């Protein structure tokens, strides 16, 4: 159903996979990020995120949710220790790495954030948000070639990222004309 010509069926299949799917479903869901229907794309994004979060045991997922709530409340200083504990206990848990990197990024430690985003992307080959964040850090550091590489990696995974589809050609052209270095 995920590859159905009917957008409603494909979106429903993606939602179902988000509820019960595991790592093996990430590849097919990621392929559907290129779907022409935005409802299907949004369902696949949600499904991927759900699978990524559920990749740890229930107790660790619950702790991740606590830390993420701190983040939503803009209490990143409270989220960071919780995320640090999860990352220390589960170094292969990509979504914890990503959330830890977001906390570091928000609190201004770009070097730590960059390392966390890189680990998340290395652990999860479909983690387009980690690549986007690496691009944002590169832009913050005026490292435009590195930003282009990161943004292109994100677009290879998720070709429907509208903002990046606009930014990448402009950035590539600016680099080609040496407007930015």
Protein Blocks (a to p, Z undefined) as FASTA:
>chain_A
ZZpcblklmmmmmmmmmmmmcfklmmmmmmmmmpmblklmmmmmmmmmmmmmmmpcfklm
mmmmmmmmmmmnopaklmmmmmmmmmmmmmmlmklmmmmmmmmmmnopaklmmmmmmmmm
mmmmklmmlmmmmmmmmmmnopaklmmmmmmmmmmmmmmlmklmmmmmmmmmmmmnomaZ
Z
